[in-house]
Amino acid sequence: MDTNDITRTLQNEIEDGILTPGTVLKQEVLAARFDVSRQPVRHALERLLAYGLLEKRSDRSLAVIGLSINQVRELAQIRISLEQTALGLSAPKLTPSDLRKARRINEDLYEEDDPTILAELDLAFHRVLYGACGNDRLLAMIADLRGEARRAYAQQPKGSRPRHAFYNEHDALITACTKGDINTAKDTLATHIGVTAATLGAEPHKRSPA
C-alpha cells in the first residue's frame, strides 16, 4: 500500500464519518494498521492536512476536523442551485420505470446499516432522478459536491428519526415527480438538502481559521 492508497482510504473514512471530528491520527498506529513504514503515512497525512480534512494542534498532533457553519451553508446553497437545475431538466423526461427504480432504491436505503453503502444508495437515487437532464458535466459537479456531505450518513442509523425523515423526503420527491409537479419537487429537494446541511452543521468541532 502506497501513499495514494493510504490517502484515499483515510479520506473516505473521514468523509464517510468513520473517522469523526476530533479523532487524532497517529503515524505509528496507522503504519501498523497499513503494514508500512511511517514515511508513506506521513506523506498521506500531509496531503489530508492540505485538503483541509485535518488540523495541526498545539501539541503538533493531527486531528480530523468538521465543516464550519459557513462551509456547510455554502455547500448547501451550491447544491440546491445545481440539483434543482438538474431535477428541473430531468423530471419531465422520467419514465414510470425510472420512478419505480427510484422507489426501490429508497426502500433499500431505508433498511441499510452501513453508512458507506447508504451514501452509495443515496447517490444512486439522485442519479435516477437527475439522469435525464442531458448534462453530464452538471451531474459530475453534483456528484463531487455530494461527496463533501457524506459525513451526514453516519448520523442517521437505521431505525432513527433522521433516517425516517430522509426516507420520507425521498418519497415526497418521487410523488411530486410522478405527478409532474416540478415546483413541489424542487421545493422538496431544497428542504431535503437543507436537512442534510443542518446535520453537518451540528458537528461539534469546527475548522480552525486559516
N, C-alpha and C positions, 0 to 999 in steps of 0.2 A: 504494500500500500504506500503510495507516494503522497506528496504534499497536496496535489489536486484532489485525490480521493479523500484524504482526511478533511480538507476544507469543505468539500461537498457534503460529506457525512455530517459534520458538525453544523454546517449552515442549515441543512434540512432539519436537524434535531432542534435547532433554535426556532426556526420558522414554524415547525410543527408543534411547538410548545412542550416538547420533551425536556429540553433544557430551558428552564424557566428563568425570568429576570432575577438577578442576584446570585445565580449559580456561578461559583468560581471554577475556572478551568485550569487545572494544574498540569504542567508539562509532563511530569513524571508519571502521573496517573494515566494520562492519555497515551503516552509512549507505551506503557504496559498494556493498555487496552488494545491498541492497534499493532502491538508487537513490532515496534520500530524504535529507532534511536530518537533522541529529543529534537534533532535538527529539523526533520520534516514537520514535527508537531509545532515547533517554534515558528516556522515559516507559515504554517496554516493559521496559527493564532494571530500572527501579524496581518494576514490578509483579512481575517474576520474583524480585526480592530479597524482596518482601513475601510471595510464595508459598513462600519457603524453598528455592528452587532455586538461588540464587546466594548467595555470601558476599562481604562487602567486606573486602579485605585491607589490610594496614598501609600499602601504597603507594596506597590508595584505588581500586585496580582491582577489578573484579567477576569472580569465577570460579565456575564450576559446582561444586556440592558434591554428594556422595553421601548416602545414607541412613546414619544412625548405627545401631549394633548394636541399640540399644533400639527405634528406629523400625522396623527390619526385623523384630524379634521381635514387636512389637505388631501390625504389619501381617499377619504370618503367623498369629498367634493369631485375629485377627478373620476373616481369610479362611477359615481352616479351619472355624471355627464356622458362618459363613454358608453356605459352599459345601457342607459336609456336610449341612446342613439342606436346601438346595435339591436336592441329589442324592438324599437320603432320600425326599423328597416326589415327585421326578420319576421315579426309576429304575423303580419298579413299573409305571409307565404308558408306558415307552418301547416303541416298536414295532420289529419287525425292520428296517423301513425307516429308522427313526431311527438304529439301531445301524450299519447299512450306511453311512449318511451320515457318521456319526462316524468310521468306519474310513477312508472315502475322504478326509476332511479330514486325518486323521492321516498318510496316505500323502503327500498334497500337502505337509504341514508338514515331513515328513522331508527332502524334496528342495528346500525353499525356500532361496534365498540371501539375500534381502532381509529384514533384521530387522523392518522395518515391516510387511511382508506376513506374516511369521512371527507377529507379535503378533496380526494380524487373524485368521489361521487358528486360532491357539490360542483366541482369544475365541469364534470360531465353533464350534470343537469343544466347548467347555464349554457354550455356549448350547444345543447339541443335547442334551447330557446333562442339563441343568437345565431345559430348555424346558417340560417338562410339570409343573413344580412348582406352577403355578397362582398364583404370587405375583409380579406384575410389579415391585412395589417391591423385593422381595428381589433380583430379577435386576438391577435398576438399581443397587442398592448394590454388588453383586458386580462389575458392570462398572466402576464407579468405582474400587473398590479394586484391581482387576486392572490398571488404568491406571497405578497407582503402582509396579507391579512390571515395567513394560515395559523398563526398562534391562537386565534379565537376558537378553533375547533377543539382544542384541548380543554376549553372551559364550558363545554356543553356535552357532558357524558350522557350515554343512553339512559332514557327514563327521566332526565332532568327537565325542569321547566324551560330553560333555554333551548333544549333540543326540540321540545314540543312546539315552541313558538317558531323555531326555524322551519320545521315541517309544515306548519300551518301557513307561514308566509309563502313557501314554495307552492302549496296547494292553491292559495289565492292567486298566485301568478298564473298557474295553469288554467284556473277557472276563467280569469279575465281574458287570457289569450284564446281560450275555447269560444268565448262569447264574441270575440273580435273587439273587445273594449280596450283599445290600446292605451287610452289615457289612464284608466284604472290600473292597467298592468304597469305602466311607468311609475305611477304613484306608489303602488305596492312594492315595486323594486327599490325605489328611493328609501322607503321605510325599512325594507329588508337590509339594505346596505348600512343604513343608519344604526340599526340594532347591532350589527357586527362591529361597527366603529365604536359604539358605546362599550361593548365587551372589551375591545382592545384598550380603550381609554381608561378602563377600570383597573388596569395593571398597576400595582403599587410602585413599581420602580420606573423612573424616568431617565431619559438620556441626560448625560452631563452637557452643559453648554459648551459650544465649540471654543 
